[in-house]
Amino acid sequence: MKNAVLALAMATSGSAVAAESFVPVKDQATFLSLIDGKQLRNFLLGVQLNVGQGGQIDGEAWGWGIKGTWAWQDGYFCCQMSWGGDPTPYNCQLVEARGDDRLRFTVDRGDGDSALFRLQ
């Protein structure tokens, strides 16, 4: 059930922000400068994530723990995570920024569903 709820919420959140102006984040240095000292939050999904400079991910969504690793590859944020102990497939995501407080992650190198996060 967790995966079905998360997939529905991500699909819903992506369509709500489609008309907003986002700029692709093309390199790791820019990505790191955006996330430095901040937590990624998506209130609709109940997600709070810490994406560490050293490649680690930890946080929670709806009370379930999230753990994972990430790397920047060919202009994409690529990660493997587990949510509540259930692994998610390795995926490379397009990252786009709006200002310095919002990031949008789109799975499948920009061809899939999106999730919007506020940086706090």
LINMOMO-V676440 format. One record per backbone hydrogen bond with DSSP energy under -0.5 kcal/mol. CO is the residue of the C=O (numbers start at 1). NH is the residue of the N-H. If there is no record, write none. Layout:
# LINMOMO-V676440
CO & NH
CO & NH
This chain:
# LINMOMO-V676440
1 & 5
2 & 6
3 & 7
4 & 8
5 & 9
6 & 10
7 & 11
8 & 12
9 & 13
10 & 14
11 & 15
12 & 16
13 & 17
14 & 17
15 & 18
17 & 20
20 & 22
23 & 97
24 & 26
27 & 31
28 & 32
29 & 33
30 & 34
31 & 35
32 & 36
35 & 38
39 & 120
40 & 49
41 & 118
42 & 46
42 & 47
46 & 62
47 & 42
48 & 60
49 & 40
49 & 51
50 & 52
50 & 58
52 & 55
55 & 70
56 & 52
57 & 68
58 & 50
59 & 66
60 & 48
61 & 64
64 & 61
65 & 84
66 & 59
67 & 82
68 & 57
69 & 80
71 & 73
71 & 78
73 & 76
76 & 73
76 & 78
77 & 93
78 & 71
79 & 91
80 & 69
81 & 88
82 & 67
82 & 84
83 & 86
85 & 87
86 & 83
91 & 79
92 & 109
93 & 77
94 & 106
95 & 25
96 & 104
97 & 23
98 & 101
98 & 102
101 & 119
102 & 98
103 & 117
104 & 96
105 & 107
105 & 115
106 & 94
106 & 110
107 & 110
107 & 112
108 & 111
113 & 107
114 & 14
115 & 105
117 & 103
118 & 41
118 & 120
